[in-house]
Amino acid sequence: MTERFSVGAGRDQPLGVTLTETGANVAVYSEYAEGISLCLFDDSGDEIAELPLPERIGHVWCGHVEGLREGQIYGLRASGPYSPSEGQRFNSNKLLLDPYARQIIGPLEWSDILTGGKAKKPDPRDSASAAPKAVLVSPPPRYDGPRPRTDWRDTVIYEAHLEGLTRQWPGLEEMPPMEAVTSPQVLEHLQTLGVTAIEFLPVHAFMTDRFLVERGLRNYWGYQSIGFFAPHPPYLGDAGISAFAEMVRRFHEARIEVLLDVVYNHTAEGDGKGPTVSFRGLDNRNYYRLLGDNVHYDNLTGTGNAMRTDHPVVQRLILDSLRYWVEFMGVDGFRFDLGATLGREEHGFTPRAGLFDAMLQDPVLSQVKLIAEPWDIGPGGYQLGQFPHPFAEWNDQFRDGVRRYWKGDRGMVPALAEALAGTAHRFDRAGRMATSSINLITAHDGFTLADLTSFNDRHNEANGEDGRDGHGANFSDNMGHEGQVEDAAIIAARLRRRKNLLATLFLAQGTPMLLAGDEAGNSQDGNNNAYAQGNATGWVRWDGADLRSFVAALTALRRRFPVLRQSLFLHSERRPDGKPDLIWRCANGSEMQREDWLDQSRTFVAFELRAAAETPVHGQTEEALYLVFNSGEERTVSLPAGEWVRVFATAEEEAADETTIPASSVAVFERTA
């Protein structure tokens, strides 16, 4: 049936398969291939044509195919040497995804037939029946709706799974995910909480790994991307790709930005034993980092491979993908999984990596929110505080320090103080803002807030790895009993601990991030690595201890007092009015001295907070707060000079008077005169 399609000269730009007035232009990068073919399929999955691309311009194979129409299902095949010792793994028996595919259909899980080959011999089986395929579609119109463009100072992030957020929400359980998350009740919930941005776990098309398929599990979180332009098919359902932009539009109408967690550090193809479904079969040497023997992959990510992000074709792919999600889907920013890998060049990580420079000079990408997970598992992989402005970064030191302080570990007051002041020793460099620290107590990876106060140990048996997976050091505390209890005293203590942790999160300098469901007591039954639990374990439960009004009060407090959300760092320096911007105090009101900071038994710290000393004179105000943190026994505090009124407390009902700070509690005072 090949005669239906006439193949002629094409253009090497843009990359991918692009509709024209009379057909489609095909342009595929491969430096080492000996030939590239476009393969066409009918709706039943039968291959109806294989069309060799007639031209090579530089390293781009191209051609124009007359007669192609929107909706055509297609894939690619690449011929060339199969020589792993030279980094080449071409196998024309394997159907390959177009790296620029806008829509993907078909199986998105491992199958043995997808194997590319062994040490010296390519696998002879045709993989088309088990391989994911692309659908030729027109891009949605450029997104032209209004955007919230929330300033970093005012940003409150809500991390959520696109499917799991609503699968157990009463009345929304059966609704398609993209409709459910923008239903009136969800939008109202987020607005009431004070959320300004929702950050979705990966929505790029992703695959399920072999070991999960063999255990009867599926990839739920989505950190195994295979298509950087295509929404994950199950999230779309029967809707077209424009449905994603429509979802974003509805969030924007509610004044909520949309951020995407993106995985450009590796792909679902894994190591040499993994499937050959796209990049490996097109140009293995240029898309992936290989070790010196060219056979093995540089596993900087723990998933088997790492993308060669210092290569121009990979950089272009990433930049084109990011711009697509901004310009056509309306997205407002990105969180980069294992971001340290993206900054690796020949001699390791550098803040001046070519990919970072390209993002920051790009007229589109330089205008959106950029967030790095500042580590990977390779040498020198921990890079907290080292990313260039205007990147923000996930701050695990905040998470661990705050958890350990409230858990009661000794000597944690200095770590708490650093967290409350925006972790300046890490982030105050090269003109960065105090909002650079993304503060978190919990995230998708680890215990939920409820489980953090209910379990000492991880309970990941359902993952099929004998409980070895997931974080081992959680700094959690079951408050006297492992798991759920009926003891009223333990329940009350756990609730207080959660309030204290949330208060610390929202009262600290930096940008707060709340994990979806923490405001509703969501539990995963002690599973701290629910990546494969696309079920009631991983879905948010909405019937736990209700902290919604408490979180709303905290975000309202941040909005009311600008000193809680400053762009400039605080270093106890004197302002133009002669008053320090930050004064650390003991319970008796005296300023903290060196011996106080070194006291390992100390459980109390308070600080007097004003606008940063470097704030321009026209921005200086008389506003002052006094914040008190007490993880020990009840204390009576001496307030600083002036008149103060308590405006917030996690244990207000237990305080005998204004100056009583109950055991294990937080209080905030406003200076009124």
C-alpha positions as CSV (number, residue, x, y, z in Angstrom):
1,M,0.0,0.0,0.0
2,T,3.1,2.2,-0.1
3,E,1.9,3.6,-3.5
4,R,-0.7,5.7,-1.6
5,F,2.2,7.9,-0.4
6,S,4.7,9.9,-2.5
7,V,8.0,10.7,-0.7
8,G,10.0,13.6,-2.0
9,A,12.5,16.2,-0.8
10,G,11.9,17.6,2.6
11,R,13.2,20.2,5.0
12,D,15.5,19.6,8.0
13,Q,13.4,22.0,10.1
14,P,11.5,21.7,12.3
15,L,12.4,18.4,13.9
16,G,9.7,15.8,14.1
17,V,6.7,15.0,11.8
18,T,4.9,18.2,10.9
19,L,1.7,18.6,8.9
20,T,1.8,20.7,5.8
21,E,-0.9,21.7,3.3
22,T,-0.4,18.5,1.2
23,G,1.1,16.0,3.7
24,A,3.8,16.1,6.3
25,N,7.4,17.0,6.6
26,V,9.6,14.4,8.4
27,A,12.9,15.5,10.0
28,V,14.8,13.1,12.3
29,Y,18.3,13.7,13.9
30,S,20.8,10.9,13.7
31,E,24.5,11.4,13.3
32,Y,25.4,7.7,12.9
33,A,22.4,6.1,11.2
34,E,22.7,4.7,7.7
35,G,19.1,5.3,7.0
36,I,15.8,6.3,8.6
37,S,12.3,5.2,7.5
38,L,8.8,6.5,8.4
39,C,6.5,3.6,9.2
40,L,2.7,4.0,8.9
41,F,0.0,2.0,10.6
42,D,-3.7,1.6,10.3
43,D,-6.1,1.8,13.2
44,S,-5.9,-1.9,13.9
45,G,-2.1,-1.7,14.3
46,D,-1.1,-3.2,11.0
47,E,1.9,-1.6,9.3
48,I,0.8,-0.3,5.9
49,A,3.9,1.4,4.7
50,E,7.6,1.8,5.3
51,L,9.0,5.0,3.6
52,P,12.7,5.6,3.6
53,L,13.6,9.3,4.0
54,P,15.4,10.4,0.8
55,E,17.6,13.2,2.1
56,R,20.2,13.8,4.8
57,I,21.0,17.5,5.6
58,G,23.9,17.6,8.1
59,H,22.8,15.0,10.7
60,V,19.1,15.4,10.0
61,W,17.3,12.8,7.8
62,C,14.3,14.3,6.1
63,G,11.6,14.0,3.5
64,H,8.1,15.2,2.6
65,V,5.3,12.6,2.4
66,E,2.4,13.6,0.2
67,G,-1.0,12.5,1.4
68,L,-0.5,12.2,5.1
69,R,-3.3,13.5,7.2
70,E,-4.0,14.3,10.8
71,G,-4.6,11.2,12.9
72,Q,-2.1,9.1,11.0
73,I,-0.4,6.6,13.3
74,Y,3.3,6.3,12.8
75,G,6.7,5.2,14.0
76,L,10.4,5.3,12.9
77,R,13.0,2.7,12.0
78,A,16.7,3.3,11.9
79,S,19.3,1.2,10.2
80,G,23.0,1.2,11.1
81,P,25.6,-0.8,12.9
82,Y,24.7,-2.8,16.0
83,S,28.1,-2.5,17.8
84,P,27.7,-1.8,21.6
85,S,31.5,-1.6,22.0
86,E,31.4,1.4,19.7
87,G,28.2,2.9,21.3
88,Q,26.0,1.9,18.4
89,R,22.8,0.0,19.0
90,F,20.9,0.4,15.7
91,N,18.3,-2.3,15.0
92,S,15.8,-1.8,12.2
93,N,13.6,-4.5,13.7
94,K,12.6,-2.1,16.5
95,L,9.9,0.5,15.9
96,L,10.9,3.8,17.4
97,L,9.0,6.8,18.8
98,D,9.5,10.2,17.2
99,P,11.3,12.2,19.9
100,Y,9.0,15.1,18.9
101,A,5.7,13.2,18.9
102,R,2.8,15.4,20.2
103,Q,0.5,12.4,20.9
104,I,1.4,8.8,21.8
105,I,-0.8,5.7,21.8
106,G,-0.3,2.0,22.3
107,P,1.5,0.0,25.0
108,L,3.6,2.0,27.5
109,E,5.1,-0.8,29.4
110,W,8.1,-3.1,29.1
111,S,7.8,-6.2,26.9
112,D,10.5,-8.6,26.1
113,I,10.0,-8.1,22.4
114,L,11.2,-4.5,22.8
115,T,14.7,-5.7,23.7
116,G,17.3,-4.3,21.3
117,G,19.8,-7.1,21.5
118,K,22.6,-8.6,23.5
119,A,26.3,-8.0,23.7
120,K,27.1,-8.5,20.0
121,K,23.8,-9.6,18.4
122,P,20.7,-7.5,17.6
123,D,17.3,-9.0,18.5
124,P,15.6,-10.2,15.3
125,R,12.0,-9.8,16.4
126,D,9.9,-7.0,15.0
127,S,8.7,-4.9,18.0
128,A,5.8,-3.0,16.3
129,S,3.1,-5.0,18.0
130,A,4.4,-4.0,21.5
131,A,5.9,-0.6,20.8
132,P,4.2,2.7,21.6
133,K,3.4,4.7,18.5
134,A,2.9,8.4,17.6
135,V,-0.2,10.1,16.2
136,L,0.2,12.9,13.7
137,V,-1.6,15.9,15.1
138,S,-1.7,19.6,14.7
139,P,-0.3,21.5,17.7
140,P,-2.9,23.3,19.7
141,P,-3.2,27.1,19.0
142,R,-0.7,29.2,20.9
143,Y,-1.9,29.8,24.4
144,D,-3.2,33.3,24.6
145,G,-5.1,33.3,27.9
146,P,-4.2,35.6,30.8
147,R,-1.6,34.1,33.2
148,P,-1.5,34.8,37.0
149,R,2.3,35.5,36.9
150,T,2.4,35.3,40.7
151,D,5.6,36.9,42.2
152,W,7.9,34.4,43.9
153,R,7.3,36.2,47.3
154,D,3.6,35.4,47.1
155,T,3.9,31.9,45.8
156,V,2.5,28.9,47.7
157,I,3.1,25.6,45.8
158,Y,0.8,22.5,46.1
159,E,2.5,19.3,44.9
160,A,0.0,16.8,43.5
161,H,-0.5,13.8,41.3
162,L,-2.8,14.6,38.4
163,E,-4.7,11.3,38.8
164,G,-4.3,10.6,42.5
165,L,-5.5,14.0,43.7
166,T,-9.2,13.2,42.9
167,R,-9.5,9.4,42.6
168,Q,-10.9,9.3,46.1
169,W,-12.5,12.7,46.2
170,P,-16.3,12.2,46.9
171,G,-18.2,12.7,43.7
172,L,-15.1,12.9,41.4
173,E,-13.8,9.4,41.5
174,E,-14.9,8.4,38.0
175,M,-14.3,11.8,36.3
176,P,-11.3,12.0,33.8
177,P,-8.3,13.4,35.8
178,M,-7.9,16.7,33.9
179,E,-11.6,17.5,34.4
180,A,-11.6,16.4,38.0
181,V,-8.7,18.6,39.1
182,T,-10.4,21.7,37.7
183,S,-13.8,20.9,39.0
184,P,-15.3,23.8,41.0
185,Q,-14.9,22.0,44.3
186,V,-11.2,21.3,43.8
187,L,-10.5,24.9,42.6
188,E,-12.4,26.3,45.6
189,H,-10.4,24.0,47.9
190,L,-7.1,25.2,46.6
191,Q,-8.2,28.9,46.7
192,T,-9.3,28.5,50.3
193,L,-6.0,26.9,51.3
194,G,-4.2,29.9,49.7
195,V,-2.5,27.9,47.0
196,T,-1.1,30.0,44.1
197,A,0.5,27.2,42.1
198,I,-0.2,23.5,41.6
199,E,2.9,21.4,40.7
200,F,2.0,18.2,39.0
201,L,4.1,15.0,39.1
202,P,5.3,14.0,35.6
203,V,2.7,14.4,32.9
204,H,5.0,13.5,29.9
205,A,4.2,10.1,28.4
206,F,6.0,7.5,30.5
207,M,6.5,3.8,30.6
208,T,6.3,1.0,33.2
209,D,9.5,-0.8,33.9
210,R,10.1,-4.6,33.5
211,F,10.4,-5.3,37.2
212,L,7.1,-3.6,37.9
213,V,5.3,-5.5,35.0
214,E,6.7,-8.8,36.4
215,R,5.2,-7.9,39.9
216,G,1.9,-6.9,38.5
217,L,2.4,-3.3,39.4
218,R,2.5,-0.1,37.3
219,N,4.5,3.1,37.2
220,Y,2.3,5.5,39.1
221,W,4.5,8.5,39.7
222,G,5.7,8.8,36.1
223,Y,9.5,9.3,36.5
224,Q,10.2,7.2,33.4
225,S,9.6,9.6,30.6
226,I,9.7,8.5,26.9
227,G,7.9,11.4,25.2
228,F,8.8,15.0,26.1
229,F,6.0,16.6,24.1
230,A,3.1,14.2,24.6
231,P,0.8,14.2,27.6
232,H,0.6,10.7,29.2
233,P,-2.2,9.0,27.2
234,P,-4.3,7.8,30.2
235,Y,-4.5,11.4,31.5
236,L,-5.9,12.5,28.2
237,G,-8.5,9.8,27.9
238,D,-10.6,10.3,24.8
239,A,-9.8,14.0,24.7
240,G,-7.2,15.5,22.3
241,I,-4.1,17.2,23.4
242,S,-5.8,20.6,23.5
243,A,-7.6,19.4,26.6
244,F,-4.4,19.9,28.5
245,A,-4.3,23.6,27.6
246,E,-7.9,23.9,28.5
247,M,-7.2,22.4,32.0
248,V,-4.4,25.0,32.4
249,R,-6.8,27.8,31.3
250,R,-9.2,26.8,34.0
251,F,-6.5,26.9,36.7
252,H,-5.5,30.3,35.4
253,E,-9.0,31.6,35.7
254,A,-8.8,30.6,39.4
255,R,-5.5,32.6,39.7
256,I,-3.5,29.3,40.1
257,E,-0.3,28.7,38.1
258,V,0.5,25.3,36.7
259,L,4.0,23.9,37.2
260,L,5.2,20.6,35.7
261,D,7.7,18.1,37.3
262,V,9.8,17.2,34.2
263,V,12.3,14.4,33.8
264,Y,15.0,15.2,31.3
265,N,17.9,13.6,33.2
266,H,17.1,10.1,31.9
267,T,14.6,8.1,29.9
268,A,12.5,4.9,30.3
269,E,14.9,3.0,28.0
270,G,17.2,2.3,31.0
271,D,20.5,0.5,30.7
272,G,21.6,-1.8,27.9
273,K,19.1,-4.5,29.0
274,G,16.2,-2.1,28.7
275,P,13.8,-1.6,25.9
276,T,14.7,0.1,22.6
277,V,11.8,2.3,21.8
278,S,13.2,5.7,20.8
279,F,16.5,7.5,21.6
280,R,18.7,4.3,21.9
281,G,17.6,3.1,18.5
282,L,18.0,6.6,16.8
283,D,21.4,7.8,18.1
284,N,22.6,6.0,21.2
285,R,26.0,7.8,21.4
286,N,24.6,11.3,21.2
287,Y,21.5,11.0,23.4
288,Y,23.1,9.1,26.3
289,R,26.1,9.4,28.5
290,L,28.3,6.3,28.0
291,L,31.2,5.1,30.1
292,G,34.6,4.6,28.6
293,D,33.8,1.1,27.2
294,N,30.9,2.6,25.3
295,V,28.8,-0.4,26.3
296,H,27.7,0.7,29.8
297,Y,25.7,3.8,30.6
298,D,26.7,6.5,33.1
299,N,24.0,5.8,35.6
300,L,24.0,9.2,37.4
301,T,20.2,8.8,38.0
302,G,19.8,5.4,39.5
303,T,17.5,4.4,36.6
304,G,20.1,2.9,34.3
305,N,21.0,5.8,32.0
306,A,21.5,9.6,31.9
307,M,20.9,11.9,29.0
308,R,23.8,13.6,27.4
309,T,22.6,17.1,28.3
310,D,25.8,18.8,27.2
311,H,25.2,17.7,23.6
312,P,23.5,20.2,21.2
313,V,20.8,17.8,20.0
314,V,19.7,16.9,23.6
315,Q,19.8,20.6,24.6
316,R,17.7,21.5,21.6
317,L,15.2,18.7,22.4
318,I,14.9,19.9,26.0
319,L,14.5,23.6,25.1
320,D,12.0,22.8,22.3
321,S,10.0,20.7,24.8
322,L,10.0,23.3,27.5
323,R,8.9,26.1,25.1
324,Y,6.2,23.9,23.7
325,W,4.6,23.4,27.1
326,V,4.8,27.1,27.8
327,E,3.8,28.5,24.5
328,F,1.1,26.0,23.5
329,M,0.0,24.4,26.7
330,G,0.1,27.6,28.9
331,V,2.4,26.1,31.6
332,D,3.9,28.6,34.1
333,G,7.1,26.8,35.1
334,F,9.0,23.6,35.7
335,R,10.5,21.5,38.5
336,F,13.5,19.6,37.1
337,D,13.9,16.1,38.5
338,L,17.5,15.3,39.4
339,G,18.5,18.7,38.1
340,A,22.2,18.2,38.9
341,T,22.4,15.9,35.8
342,L,21.3,18.7,33.6
343,G,24.2,20.8,34.7
344,R,26.9,18.2,34.1
345,E,29.5,18.8,31.5
346,E,32.8,17.1,30.7
347,H,34.3,17.7,34.2
348,G,31.1,17.5,36.3
349,F,28.4,19.9,37.4
350,T,28.8,23.6,36.8
351,P,26.2,26.4,37.3
352,R,27.4,27.8,33.9
353,A,26.4,24.6,32.1
354,G,25.4,25.3,28.5
355,L,21.8,24.1,29.1
356,F,21.4,26.5,32.0
357,D,22.8,29.4,30.0
358,A,20.5,28.5,27.1
359,M,17.4,28.5,29.4
360,L,18.3,31.7,31.1
361,Q,18.8,33.7,27.9
362,D,15.8,32.2,26.2
363,P,13.1,34.9,25.8
364,V,10.3,32.4,26.7
365,L,11.9,30.2,29.4
366,S,13.6,33.0,31.2
367,Q,10.1,34.4,32.1
368,V,8.7,31.3,33.8
369,K,9.4,29.7,37.2
370,L,12.4,27.3,37.2
371,I,12.9,24.9,40.1
372,A,15.7,22.4,40.5
373,E,15.9,19.2,42.5
374,P,19.6,20.0,43.2
375,W,21.2,16.6,43.2
376,D,21.7,13.3,41.5
377,I,23.5,10.1,42.6
378,G,26.7,10.7,40.6
379,P,30.1,12.0,41.9
380,G,29.7,15.5,43.3
381,G,25.9,15.2,42.8
382,Y,24.8,17.2,45.8
383,Q,24.5,20.8,44.6
384,L,22.1,22.5,47.0
385,G,22.4,26.3,46.6
386,Q,24.6,26.1,43.5
387,F,22.1,26.7,40.7
388,P,22.1,30.0,38.9
389,H,19.6,32.8,39.5
390,P,16.6,32.7,38.9
391,F,16.4,29.0,39.7
392,A,14.8,28.0,42.9
393,E,15.7,24.7,44.5
394,W,14.1,22.0,46.7
395,N,15.7,22.3,50.1
396,D,16.2,19.0,51.8
397,Q,18.2,20.6,54.6
398,F,15.1,22.5,55.5
399,R,13.1,19.3,55.5
400,D,15.5,17.3,57.6
401,G,16.4,20.1,60.1
402,V,12.8,21.0,60.8
403,R,11.7,17.3,61.2
404,R,14.6,16.6,63.6
405,Y,13.9,19.7,65.7
406,W,10.2,18.8,66.3
407,K,11.1,15.1,66.7
408,G,13.2,16.2,69.7
409,D,16.7,15.4,68.4
410,R,19.4,17.2,70.5
411,G,21.2,20.2,69.2
412,M,18.8,21.1,66.4
413,V,18.0,24.8,67.3
414,P,20.8,26.1,65.0
415,A,19.4,24.0,62.1
416,L,15.9,25.3,62.8
417,A,17.2,28.9,62.8
418,E,18.9,28.4,59.5
419,A,15.7,27.0,58.0
420,L,13.6,29.8,59.3
421,A,16.0,32.4,57.9
422,G,15.8,30.9,54.4
423,T,19.0,28.8,54.6
424,A,21.0,31.8,53.7
425,H,24.4,30.0,54.1
426,R,23.4,28.0,51.0
427,F,21.4,30.4,48.9
428,D,22.7,33.9,49.6
429,R,25.2,34.1,46.7
430,A,25.4,35.5,43.2
431,G,22.4,37.8,43.6
432,R,20.0,35.1,44.5
433,M,16.7,35.8,46.3
434,A,15.5,34.5,49.6
435,T,12.7,32.9,47.7
436,S,15.2,30.5,46.1
437,S,14.7,28.0,48.8
438,I,11.7,25.8,48.2
439,N,10.8,24.8,51.7
440,L,9.1,21.5,52.2
441,I,8.3,19.1,55.1
442,T,6.9,16.4,52.9
443,A,6.8,15.6,49.2
444,H,5.7,12.7,46.9
445,D,8.9,11.0,47.8
446,G,8.7,10.0,51.4
447,F,6.2,9.9,54.2
448,T,3.0,12.0,54.1
449,L,2.6,14.4,57.0
450,A,0.2,12.0,58.8
451,D,2.6,9.1,58.4
452,L,5.6,11.2,59.5
453,T,3.9,11.4,62.9
454,S,2.5,7.9,62.9
455,F,5.3,5.6,61.8
456,N,8.9,5.1,62.9
457,D,9.7,2.7,60.1
458,R,8.8,2.5,56.4
459,H,6.2,-0.1,55.4
460,N,6.8,-0.6,51.7
461,E,6.1,-4.3,51.4
462,A,3.4,-3.8,48.7
463,N,6.2,-2.5,46.4
464,G,7.6,-6.0,46.2
465,E,11.2,-5.1,47.2
466,D,11.1,-6.7,50.7
467,G,10.8,-3.2,52.3
468,R,14.3,-2.2,51.1
469,D,13.2,0.7,48.9
470,G,12.4,4.2,49.9
471,H,14.2,6.6,52.3
472,G,15.7,4.9,55.4
473,A,16.4,8.1,57.3
474,N,12.9,9.7,57.6
475,F,13.3,11.5,61.0
476,S,9.8,10.5,61.7
477,D,8.2,9.8,65.1
478,N,5.2,7.5,65.8
479,M,4.5,9.3,69.1
480,G,4.4,6.1,71.1
481,H,2.7,3.6,68.8
482,E,3.4,2.4,65.2
483,G,0.5,3.1,62.9
484,Q,-3.1,4.0,63.6
485,V,-4.3,4.3,67.2
486,E,-7.5,5.0,69.2
487,D,-5.6,6.5,72.1
488,A,-6.9,10.1,72.4
489,A,-3.6,11.4,73.9
490,I,-1.5,10.0,71.0
491,I,-4.0,11.4,68.5
492,A,-3.8,14.8,70.1
493,A,0.0,14.8,70.2
494,R,0.2,13.8,66.6
495,L,-2.2,16.5,65.5
496,R,-0.1,19.1,67.5
497,R,3.1,17.9,65.8
498,R,1.6,18.3,62.4
499,K,0.4,21.8,63.2
500,N,3.9,22.7,64.4
501,L,5.5,21.3,61.3
502,L,3.1,23.2,59.0
503,A,3.5,26.4,61.0
504,T,7.3,26.2,60.6
505,L,6.9,25.6,56.9
506,F,4.7,28.7,56.3
507,L,6.5,31.0,58.8
508,A,9.9,30.5,57.3
509,Q,11.6,32.7,54.8
510,G,11.6,31.1,51.3
511,T,8.8,29.5,49.2
512,P,6.6,27.0,50.9
513,M,5.5,23.8,49.2
514,L,2.6,21.7,50.6
515,L,2.1,18.1,49.7
516,A,-1.5,17.3,48.4
517,G,-3.5,15.7,51.1
518,D,-1.4,16.8,54.1
519,E,-4.2,19.3,54.9
520,A,-6.6,16.4,55.1
521,G,-4.6,13.9,57.1
522,N,-3.8,11.7,54.1
523,S,-2.0,8.5,55.0
524,Q,-0.2,5.9,52.8
525,D,-0.2,3.4,55.7
526,G,3.5,4.0,56.2
527,N,4.6,3.5,52.6
528,N,7.2,6.1,52.0
529,N,7.8,5.2,48.3
530,A,4.4,4.8,46.7
531,Y,5.8,5.1,43.1
532,A,4.1,1.9,42.0
533,Q,0.9,2.3,44.1
534,G,-1.6,3.6,41.5
535,N,-4.3,2.5,43.9
536,A,-5.9,3.5,47.3
537,T,-2.5,3.6,48.9
538,G,-1.1,6.2,46.5
539,W,-4.3,8.2,45.9
540,V,-5.1,11.0,48.3
541,R,-7.6,10.1,51.1
542,W,-9.8,12.9,52.2
543,D,-11.2,11.5,55.4
544,G,-8.3,12.0,57.8
545,A,-7.7,14.8,60.4
546,D,-8.9,18.0,58.8
547,L,-6.3,20.8,58.9
548,R,-7.7,22.8,56.0
549,S,-8.7,25.8,58.0
550,F,-5.4,25.7,59.9
551,V,-3.4,25.8,56.6
552,A,-5.7,28.6,55.3
553,A,-5.0,30.6,58.5
554,L,-1.2,30.1,57.9
555,T,-1.3,31.3,54.3
556,A,-3.5,34.2,55.3
557,L,-0.9,35.1,57.9
558,R,1.8,35.2,55.2
559,R,-0.4,37.4,53.0
560,R,-1.1,39.8,55.9
561,F,2.6,40.2,56.9
562,P,5.0,40.9,54.1
563,V,8.0,40.3,56.5
564,L,7.1,36.6,56.3
565,R,7.8,36.5,52.6
566,Q,10.7,38.6,51.8
567,S,12.9,38.6,48.7
568,L,16.0,39.7,50.6
569,F,18.0,37.7,53.1
570,L,18.1,38.5,56.8
571,H,21.5,38.7,58.5
572,S,20.8,40.6,61.7
573,E,22.0,43.8,60.1
574,R,20.8,47.3,61.1
575,R,18.2,49.0,59.0
576,P,18.1,52.7,58.3
577,D,16.0,53.1,61.5
578,G,18.8,51.5,63.5
579,K,16.8,48.3,64.3
580,P,18.3,44.9,63.3
581,D,16.2,43.0,60.8
582,L,16.6,39.8,62.8
583,I,17.2,39.3,66.5
584,W,17.4,35.8,68.0
585,R,16.2,35.6,71.6
586,C,16.0,33.3,74.6
587,A,12.8,32.7,76.6
588,N,13.8,35.5,79.0
589,G,14.1,38.0,76.2
590,S,17.9,38.2,76.1
591,E,19.7,37.9,72.8
592,M,21.1,34.5,72.0
593,Q,24.9,34.2,72.7
594,R,27.4,31.7,71.4
595,E,26.9,29.4,74.4
596,D,23.2,29.4,73.8
597,W,23.6,28.2,70.2
598,L,26.0,25.5,71.4
599,D,23.7,24.2,74.1
600,Q,22.7,20.7,72.8
601,S,19.8,20.6,75.2
602,R,18.1,23.8,74.0
603,T,14.6,23.3,72.7
604,F,13.4,26.9,72.6
605,V,14.2,29.7,70.1
606,A,12.5,33.0,69.3
607,F,13.3,35.8,66.9
608,E,12.2,39.4,66.3
609,L,11.6,39.9,62.6
610,R,11.5,43.1,60.5
611,A,12.0,44.0,56.8
612,A,15.5,43.1,55.6
613,A,18.2,45.8,56.2
614,E,18.9,46.0,52.4
615,T,15.3,46.8,51.7
616,P,15.2,50.2,49.9
617,V,14.1,53.0,52.2
618,H,10.8,53.5,50.5
619,G,10.0,49.9,51.2
620,Q,10.9,50.0,54.9
621,T,8.0,49.7,57.4
622,E,7.5,49.6,61.1
623,E,6.1,46.1,60.8
624,A,7.6,43.7,63.3
625,L,6.8,40.1,64.4
626,Y,8.0,38.0,67.2
627,L,8.0,34.3,66.4
628,V,8.4,31.6,69.1
629,F,9.3,27.9,68.6
630,N,9.2,25.6,71.6
631,S,9.7,21.8,71.2
632,G,10.1,21.4,75.0
633,E,8.1,22.0,78.1
634,E,5.8,24.9,78.7
635,R,7.6,28.3,78.9
636,T,6.8,31.8,80.0
637,V,8.4,34.3,77.6
638,S,9.5,37.9,78.0
639,L,8.4,39.8,75.0
640,P,10.7,42.5,73.5
641,A,10.2,46.2,74.3
642,G,7.0,47.6,73.1
643,E,3.4,46.4,72.9
644,W,2.7,43.0,71.4
645,V,-0.4,41.0,70.6
646,R,-0.5,37.3,69.8
647,V,-1.9,36.7,66.3
648,F,-1.3,33.0,65.9
649,A,-0.6,29.9,68.0
650,T,-0.7,26.2,67.4
651,A,-1.9,25.6,71.0
652,E,-3.8,28.8,71.8
653,E,-6.4,26.9,73.8
654,E,-3.8,25.8,76.3
655,A,-2.1,29.1,76.9
656,A,-3.0,30.7,80.3
657,D,-2.1,34.1,79.0
658,E,-0.3,36.0,76.2
659,T,3.2,35.1,77.5
660,T,2.6,31.4,78.1
661,I,4.0,29.2,75.4
662,P,2.6,25.7,75.9
663,A,4.8,22.6,75.5
664,S,5.5,21.7,71.8
665,S,4.0,24.7,70.2
666,V,4.5,27.8,68.0
667,A,3.3,31.3,68.6
668,V,3.5,34.6,66.6
669,F,3.1,38.1,68.1
670,E,2.6,41.3,66.3
671,R,4.1,44.6,67.5
672,T,1.4,47.1,67.8
673,A,3.3,50.0,69.4
